[in-house]
């Protein structure tokens, strides 16, 4: 009864699967069921990582996601290249 929900980020394989299912015109709920994820996760993924008028692509989606993660991190306080 005391279960915690654990969040796992989408992996590149998940994004490839989403791109494939998107080309097959499956619904977000169907995609979510197949991946074992929430439909809102799929919806957010498609909203955040579809570039303009282009269709969803797994490679560009992964790059966008990594860019956002990197930008969200605090800069290092020490420059490791300058230490010596």
Secondary structure, DSSP 8 states (H G I E B T S, - for coil): -----------HHHHHHHHHHHHTT--HHHHHHHHTS-HHHHHHHHHHH--TTS---HHHHHHHHHHHHHHHS---SS-TTT--
